[in-house]
Structures are given as C-alpha cells and as structure tokens.
Amino acid sequence: MLLHSLIIGVVLYMLMVFVFKQNQQMAENRSILIASILLIYMILFGHGLPTKINKDL
C-alpha cells in the first residue's frame, strides 16, 4: 500500500509539473497531500470500495 501511494504521488507530481506547468513546490505539496490521503484510505479500506473498515487495525 505504501508503494502504491508513493507511485501515485510521483506520477501526480510529474503531471502537475510537466503537463499542468505548476510551481514545483506547490506540485510537491499537493502530490504529498493526495498520496498521504490515498495511503490512509488504503490502510482503512484496502484497495476496494469502502464497504467495511479493515479489521486488522
């Protein structure tokens, strides 16, 4: 899960910098925020839709 959120964060950063031409610092902050939210989501619910909370917490 950590690796998935890291990959998503890096891809988002590259999209924001090279495609959307955002400031590097702003793109870094936004990609870290989105990747951390995704990591929390994946820890709580797994990779699927949120039907139930992970029982291993």
N, C-alpha and C positions, 0 to 999 in steps of 0.2 A: 504494500500500500504506500509506503514511504517512497519507493522508487517510482511508482506511478504518478504520485503528486509532484515529485521532482521533475520528471519528464514533462508533465503538463505545464509546470511553471516555466521551464526553459523554453518550451515551444511558444507559450504565450509571450514571454519576454522578447523572443526573436520576432514574432509577429508585430508586437507593439513598436519595436524599434525600427525594423526594416520595411514593414508594409504600411503601418499607420503613421510612421515618422514622428513618434512621440519622443519626448526628452528621455534620456537613458535612466536618470534617477527616478522619474515618475513611472516609467515602464517597469523598473526593478521593484519599486514599492507595490505597484498593482499586481504584478505577477506573483510576488511573495504572498500577498494577501489572499489572492484567489487560490493559490496552491495550498496554503495553510487551511483555508476553509474546506477545500476538497479533501485534504487529509483527515480533518475532523469528521467530515461526512463519512468517509470510507471506514474510519475506525468505528463509528457508531452503527452504521447500517450495512457495511460491506460494499460490494460493487453494484448491488441491485437497487431497486426502488425501496424506499423506507417503509416496509411492511411491518417490521419489528426491530427493536433495538438489539444489538449484539449482546448475547448472554455471557460472553467471556470477559466483560468489563468488570 
